[in-house]
Amino acid sequence: MDLLQQARTIINQVGAQMAELFLKTGVTNGAPGEVLCAPDSESAFALLESCVVLYEEDKNPKWLSYAKTMAHY
């Protein structure tokens, strides 16, 4: 497996882990410090955007499903 393929594998694993954790808890905690542990649109949007980019790269429909769910936050 070449370096690019290894990177894609890791990115897919981490992306899926983050999306599934967010969908389970509803909290990403990636926002400014004053909103600790509260749902926030800033980090949800960043995760949504990441899922769209991942979909554009590998065309796996799971990324669109994650993105559609995150769009409600």
C-alpha positions, -999 to 999 in steps of 0.1 A, spaced: 0 0 0 15 33 -10 16 64 13 -14 81 -3 -36 50 1 -25 47 37 -34 84 43 -68 79 27 -75 48 49 -66 67 81 -86 98 70 -117 76 64 -113 58 97 -110 91 117 -137 108 97 -162 79 104 -152 78 141 -158 116 145 -191 116 126 -204 86 145 -194 101 178 -211 134 169 -242 116 159 -244 96 191 -237 126 214 -248 156 194 -218 175 207 -185 181 189 -169 204 215 -147 220 188 -160 255 193 -147 285 212 -140 279 249 -171 298 261 -194 271 248 -178 240 263 -199 208 259 -227 225 241 -240 218 206 -226 245 183 -230 252 147 -193 261 141 -178 227 147 -209 209 133 -204 228 101 -167 219 100 -176 183 103 -203 186 77 -178 202 53 -153 174 60 -178 147 52 -186 165 19 -149 165 10 -146 129 19 -176 121 -3 -161 140 -32 -129 119 -28 -143 84 -26 -180 87 -35 -190 66 -5 -227 75 3 -221 71 40 -204 106 39 -235 122 24 -257 105 51 -235 119 78 -234 154 61 -272 155 58 -277 147 95 -251 173 105 -268 199 84 -296 200 110 -273 213 136 
